[in-house]
């Protein structure tokens, strides 16, 4: 069983920055690809960013490319989402997700692939 705990959400003005963290309680963190998703009120959950087990491969939704970065510290079992130049349309609950990949290096953008999810952290961007 993998437990994921997100932190770092909050209220920020347009153009501001936030860094989300997701701490995983798991024996072998490097067996898991990690992803960030978000869900705004009245909308479906959508892919934001993903990172491979080693951190060598990353991917982003078009809506956040150039503004968000994803990274992971495998010594701390933690994945990060650095969000810059935030816009009101980035307002959502952000979820961290983990999927076991074994030795396969790659990323996954479909929410259905991920097995474990955090409880979510609210990000609100004011205009």
Buried (B, 14 or more C-beta within 10 A) or exposed (E): EBEBBBBBBEEBEEEBEBBBBBBBEBEEBBBBBBBBBBBBEEEEBBBBBBBBBEBEEBBBBEBBEEBBBBBBEBEEBBBBBBBBEBBEEBBBBBBBBBBBBEEEEEBBBEBEBBEBBBEBBEBBBEE
